[in-house]
Amino acid sequence: MRWGLIGASNIAANHMIGAIRGAGGDIRSVLSSSPQRAKTYAAEHGIAHGYDDLATMLAADDLDAVYISTTNEKHLAQALAAIAAGKHVLCEKPLAMCVADAVAMVQAADAAGVVFGTNHHLRNAGSHLAIRAAVQSGRIGEVLSMRVFHAVYLPPFLHGWRLDNPAAGGGVIADIAVHDADTVRFHLGEDPVSVVAIDAESGLGQGVEDSCMSVWSMPSGAMVMAHESFTHAHAETGLEVHGTKGSIIARNVMTQRPVGQITLRTQAGEEAITFSDHNLYARAMDHFHAAILGQGRPSADGVDGVKSLAVAAAVAQAAKTGQRSVVDYGGI
């Protein structure tokens, strides 16, 4: 499988290049808006070609698929161009700046007959697969509530547009709330109906929110509370799922690394839930390659990307207006 990287990004360098190659992919080219950056990045990572023009990159016709990891406002045009060129697309979250654009991307891929995936890495973690299995098999009974705590300190090397550029999709809601939306949907198997929320600029954000808390209503009647932040240097991440027969307590699992601890608590006492420590991104790539070969679907497809964005958009709207916001999934 011949790949092109649209975006000379940190996530590609630190995670995706290895995952693509580990799944048997051949990375042929990389795109950056800076010609020098494209050349340097290509040389550093053993990539044959560096481009600063997407049309030229796609016209070379030596690619089967592309991975998009540019800033959020660029995803729509880049994905549509790749789809029109007949390439399979794996895109970083959030898929686009608004739900309608994300829907357009998914519909274009469907019409073109190419595979479209969203790079939601957390649902590929062994910890989250184990949590989902416990919830879906009824080990805690009927779910009553879920709490996601994903307040972290944004590493200095990621400072920049995430903290000061709303036009590029900056802010903690676009960056982290979409992860939590996908995680909740993955574990509970249902889509949030409406949300209430507050946000704040609490130390790092300049013109964008850097902290947010929200409460979501689910179709089953379960309630979800989510907390995201860029400013919490000493907090731990995790989630709790509480049901009529027990609770799942997971610590340090909202991460790119295969770490953390999971405890099942019931009337019988506490039980540690073990899980695989496989590489999250490697599993995502294995599923994406299999989908291209007609063997299943991506671990997170385009519809998953649309729905996580829709929840994040509702959170942003609720925080802005101070009113309950109904989640609009754009007809998907």
PyMOL commands that set and color helices and strands:
alter all, ss='L'
color gray80, all
select helices_A, chain A and resi 10-22+35-44+54-59+72-84+99-112+122-124+126-136+156-158+161-164+166-168+172-188+280-292+302-321
alter helices_A, ss='H'
color red, helices_A
select strands_A, chain A and resi 2-6+26-31+49-51+65-68+88-91+116-118+143-151+194-200+211-217+223-229+238-243+246-251+261-266+269-272+325-326
alter strands_A, ss='S'
color yellow, strands_A
deselect
rebuild
show_as cartoon
